[in-house]
Amino acid sequence: MVCDGRTVYGALPTGYAHCDVDRSRVTRAFDPDPTGVDGDAAITADIDSHRVLIEDRSGSAISRTLLTLDQPPATR
């Protein structure tokens, strides 16, 4: 997943992601394709909500992992 010229998930050249950027800061990224399509799981990263959902499919089985991100440290 490449967002604003930076790789944030996976390995190049696979994957494609839609990214929302606010003043050069990634706020959300979305790669809808599972491993069977592009070699890595689907992912939705919502940085503002501090959540990342990783989802994959194998036949009729679906696996989901929800990560909660720590708040970034306060800037001075």
FENCOR-V964718 format. One record per backbone hydrogen bond with DSSP energy under -1.0 kcal/mol. CO is the residue of the C=O (numbers start at 1). NH is the residue of the N-H. E is the energy in kcal/mol with one decimal. If there is no record, write none. Layout:
co:CO nh:NH e:E
co:CO nh:NH e:E
This chain:
co:1 nh:8 e:-3.1
co:1 nh:9 e:-1.2
co:3 nh:6 e:-1.7
co:6 nh:3 e:-3.3
co:11 nh:14 e:-1.4
co:18 nh:30 e:-2.2
co:20 nh:27 e:-3.0
co:20 nh:28 e:-1.3
co:22 nh:25 e:-1.4
co:25 nh:22 e:-2.9
co:27 nh:47 e:-1.3
co:27 nh:48 e:-1.2
co:28 nh:20 e:-3.0
co:29 nh:45 e:-3.0
co:30 nh:18 e:-2.3
co:31 nh:43 e:-2.2
co:34 nh:37 e:-1.9
co:34 nh:38 e:-1.8
co:35 nh:39 e:-2.3
co:42 nh:55 e:-2.4
co:43 nh:31 e:-3.0
co:44 nh:53 e:-2.8
co:45 nh:29 e:-2.4
co:46 nh:51 e:-2.1
co:50 nh:69 e:-2.8
co:51 nh:46 e:-3.0
co:52 nh:67 e:-3.3
co:53 nh:44 e:-2.4
co:54 nh:65 e:-2.6
co:55 nh:42 e:-2.2
co:56 nh:63 e:-2.6
co:58 nh:61 e:-2.0
co:61 nh:58 e:-2.5
co:63 nh:56 e:-2.3
co:65 nh:54 e:-2.9
co:67 nh:52 e:-2.2
